[in-house]
Amino acid sequence: MRVLVVEDEERLASVLRRGLEHEGYAVDVCHDGRHGLWMARQQPYQAIILDIMLPGLNGYRVCDRLRREDIRTPILMLTAKNGEYDEAEALDTGADDYLAKPFSYVVLLARLRALIRRGGPVHQPAVQIGDLHLDPATRRCHRGGTEIELTAKEFAVLAYLGLRAGEVVSRVDLLEQVWDAHHQAVSNIIDVHIRALRRKIDVPFGRSTIHTVRGVGYRLIDDAR
């Protein structure tokens, strides 16, 4: 799932990026309101973490413009301000939730998950490919009766392949869906994660679920057929 962070404090933005990527999110970051508004219009994000005190265009105005354009992406507003009037203004301009700095990262994650759940359409159902079962809701994977431990990024790659099971998924699609906008298609990061997945979900079971389509990408299939 892709999240946009609009935060002018670069150190905080970097911490949020690292933490969210560790949780398996693809994260885009920008540091001013105008750029944030442009990015929110370009990508179908699952959620936006939006600071209020931004250069160029403040968070209230960014949120208001998005809602006027009928962009309904869930928005969690962050601010150094603290007071019921600030919270009321954030909610009145269309934000879905509000968190005052300094905040607990654990609380931010919980609120972000809640916003994404309420968004509805981004919910991904469990995937069953032969005896390989993947449940995005619980982030659990097992083959037959054996549970398989996956990192957050490995799970995200496999979940996206599972969402499009049987189809050829290009490397560009995987980069856009699982990593942020700054990764380049020439990167070998996908190959590294595909090799790791094969070592975990295929090799120990004598299976070949992830197929390489040369020059294009990958396809997830039930090789038991």
C-alpha positions as CSV (number, residue, x, y, z in Angstrom):
1,M,0.0,0.0,0.0
2,R,1.3,3.4,-0.9
3,V,1.3,6.3,1.5
4,L,2.2,10.0,1.0
5,V,4.0,11.9,3.8
6,V,3.9,15.7,3.5
7,E,6.1,17.1,6.2
8,D,8.5,20.0,6.1
9,E,10.7,18.8,9.0
10,E,13.0,16.6,7.0
11,R,14.3,14.6,10.0
12,L,10.8,13.7,11.0
13,A,9.8,12.9,7.4
14,S,12.9,10.6,7.1
15,V,12.0,8.8,10.4
16,L,8.4,8.3,9.2
17,R,9.6,7.0,5.8
18,R,11.9,4.4,7.4
19,G,9.3,3.3,10.0
20,L,6.5,3.0,7.4
21,E,8.7,1.1,4.9
22,H,9.7,-1.3,7.7
23,E,6.0,-2.0,8.1
24,G,5.7,-2.8,4.4
25,Y,4.3,0.5,3.1
26,A,5.5,2.1,-0.1
27,V,6.2,5.7,1.0
28,D,6.5,9.0,-1.0
29,V,7.7,12.1,0.8
30,C,7.6,15.8,0.0
31,H,8.3,18.8,2.1
32,D,6.0,21.6,1.0
33,G,2.2,22.0,0.5
34,R,2.2,22.7,-3.3
35,H,4.3,19.7,-4.1
36,G,2.2,17.6,-1.7
37,L,-1.0,18.7,-3.5
38,W,0.4,17.9,-6.9
39,M,1.5,14.4,-5.7
40,A,-1.8,13.7,-4.1
41,R,-3.5,14.4,-7.4
42,Q,-1.2,12.2,-9.4
43,Q,-1.3,8.9,-7.4
44,P,-4.1,6.8,-5.9
45,Y,-2.6,6.8,-2.4
46,Q,-4.2,4.6,0.3
47,A,-3.5,7.4,2.9
48,I,-1.9,10.8,3.3
49,I,0.0,12.0,6.4
50,L,-0.2,15.7,6.1
51,D,1.5,18.3,8.3
52,I,-0.5,21.6,8.9
53,M,2.4,24.1,9.1
54,L,3.8,23.7,5.6
55,P,5.6,26.2,3.3
56,G,3.9,27.2,0.1
57,L,0.5,26.0,1.0
58,N,-0.6,24.9,4.5
59,G,-2.1,21.6,5.3
60,Y,-5.6,23.0,5.8
61,R,-5.6,24.4,2.3
62,V,-4.1,21.3,0.8
63,C,-6.8,19.2,2.4
64,D,-9.6,21.6,1.5
65,R,-8.5,21.6,-2.2
66,L,-8.3,17.8,-2.4
67,R,-11.8,17.5,-0.9
68,R,-13.2,20.1,-3.3
69,E,-11.7,18.1,-6.2
70,D,-13.5,15.0,-4.7
71,I,-10.2,13.2,-3.9
72,R,-11.3,11.1,-0.9
73,T,-8.0,9.7,0.1
74,P,-7.9,9.3,3.9
75,I,-5.9,12.1,5.5
76,L,-4.2,12.1,8.9
77,M,-3.1,15.6,9.9
78,L,0.0,16.3,12.0
79,T,0.7,19.6,13.7
80,A,2.8,21.2,16.4
81,K,-0.3,23.1,17.4
82,N,-2.5,21.7,20.1
83,G,-6.0,22.8,20.9
84,E,-9.6,22.0,20.1
85,Y,-10.0,24.8,17.6
86,D,-7.0,23.5,15.5
87,E,-8.4,20.0,15.6
88,A,-11.9,21.3,14.7
89,E,-10.4,23.2,11.7
90,A,-8.5,20.1,10.5
91,L,-11.7,18.0,10.6
92,D,-13.8,20.7,9.1
93,T,-11.5,21.0,6.1
94,G,-11.9,17.3,5.4
95,A,-9.2,15.5,7.4
96,D,-10.2,12.1,8.7
97,D,-8.0,12.2,11.8
98,Y,-5.7,14.5,13.7
99,L,-2.5,13.9,15.7
100,A,-0.6,16.6,17.7
101,K,3.2,16.6,17.9
102,P,5.0,15.2,19.7
103,F,3.1,11.9,19.0
104,S,3.6,8.2,19.7
105,Y,4.7,6.4,16.6
106,V,2.7,3.4,17.8
107,V,-0.4,5.5,17.9
108,L,0.3,7.0,14.5
109,L,0.6,3.5,13.0
110,A,-2.7,2.4,14.7
111,R,-4.5,5.4,13.4
112,L,-3.1,5.0,9.9
113,R,-4.2,1.4,9.8
114,A,-7.7,2.4,11.0
115,L,-8.0,5.1,8.3
116,I,-6.9,2.6,5.6
117,R,-9.4,0.0,6.9
118,R,-12.2,2.6,6.8
119,G,-11.2,3.5,3.2
120,G,-12.7,0.2,2.2
121,P,-11.7,-0.3,-1.5
122,V,-8.0,-0.9,-0.8
123,H,-8.7,-4.0,1.3
124,Q,-7.0,-7.0,-0.3
125,P,-8.6,-10.4,0.3
126,A,-6.7,-13.5,1.3
127,V,-4.9,-15.2,-1.6
128,Q,-4.9,-18.9,-2.3
129,I,-2.5,-20.3,-4.9
130,G,-2.6,-24.1,-4.6
131,D,-1.4,-24.8,-1.1
132,L,0.1,-21.4,-0.7
133,H,-2.0,-19.1,1.5
134,L,-1.4,-15.4,2.0
135,D,-3.5,-13.3,4.3
136,P,-2.8,-9.5,4.0
137,A,-5.1,-8.7,6.9
138,T,-2.9,-10.7,9.4
139,R,0.3,-10.6,7.3
140,R,0.7,-14.3,7.6
141,C,1.8,-16.8,4.9
142,H,1.8,-20.5,5.0
143,R,2.3,-23.4,2.6
144,G,0.2,-26.4,3.5
145,G,0.6,-26.6,7.3
146,T,3.9,-24.8,7.4
147,E,4.0,-21.1,8.4
148,I,6.5,-19.1,6.5
149,E,8.3,-16.0,8.0
150,L,8.5,-13.1,5.5
151,T,9.9,-9.6,5.9
152,A,7.5,-6.7,5.3
153,K,8.8,-6.1,1.8
154,E,8.8,-9.7,0.9
155,F,5.2,-10.0,2.0
156,A,4.3,-6.8,0.0
157,V,5.9,-8.2,-3.2
158,L,4.2,-11.6,-2.8
159,A,0.8,-9.9,-1.9
160,Y,0.9,-7.9,-5.1
161,L,1.9,-10.9,-7.2
162,G,-1.0,-12.8,-5.5
163,L,-3.4,-10.0,-6.2
164,R,-2.7,-10.5,-9.9
165,A,-2.1,-14.2,-9.8
166,G,-1.8,-15.7,-13.2
167,E,-0.9,-12.4,-14.8
168,V,2.5,-11.2,-15.9
169,V,3.5,-8.4,-13.5
170,S,6.2,-6.1,-14.8
171,R,9.1,-4.9,-12.8
172,V,7.9,-1.3,-13.1
173,D,4.6,-2.3,-11.6
174,L,6.3,-3.9,-8.7
175,L,8.5,-0.9,-8.1
176,E,5.6,1.5,-8.2
177,Q,3.4,-0.6,-5.9
178,V,5.9,-1.8,-3.3
179,W,8.7,0.8,-3.3
180,D,8.6,4.6,-3.4
181,A,8.7,6.9,-6.4
182,H,12.5,7.4,-6.2
183,H,13.5,3.8,-7.0
184,Q,14.6,3.3,-10.6
185,A,13.5,0.4,-12.8
186,V,17.2,-0.5,-13.3
187,S,17.6,-1.4,-9.6
188,N,18.2,-5.0,-8.7
189,I,16.1,-4.7,-5.6
190,I,13.3,-6.7,-7.1
191,D,15.6,-9.6,-8.1
192,V,16.9,-9.7,-4.5
193,H,13.5,-10.0,-3.0
194,I,12.3,-12.5,-5.6
195,R,15.3,-14.7,-4.9
196,A,14.6,-14.5,-1.1
197,L,10.9,-15.4,-1.7
198,R,11.8,-18.4,-3.8
199,R,14.2,-19.6,-1.0
200,K,11.3,-19.4,1.5
201,I,8.1,-20.4,-0.4
202,D,9.4,-22.6,-3.2
203,V,12.8,-24.3,-2.6
204,P,12.0,-26.0,0.8
205,F,8.8,-27.5,-0.7
206,G,10.2,-28.5,-4.1
207,R,7.9,-26.0,-5.8
208,S,8.1,-23.3,-8.5
209,T,5.4,-20.8,-7.8
210,I,7.1,-17.6,-9.0
211,H,8.0,-17.7,-12.6
212,T,10.3,-15.3,-14.4
213,V,9.0,-13.9,-17.7
214,R,12.2,-12.8,-19.4
215,G,12.4,-9.2,-20.3
216,V,9.1,-8.4,-18.6
217,G,8.6,-9.5,-15.0
218,Y,7.1,-12.2,-12.9
219,R,4.0,-14.4,-12.7
220,L,2.6,-16.3,-9.7
221,I,1.1,-19.6,-10.6
222,D,-0.1,-22.9,-9.1
223,D,2.6,-25.2,-10.3
224,A,0.7,-28.3,-8.9
225,R,-1.7,-28.2,-11.8
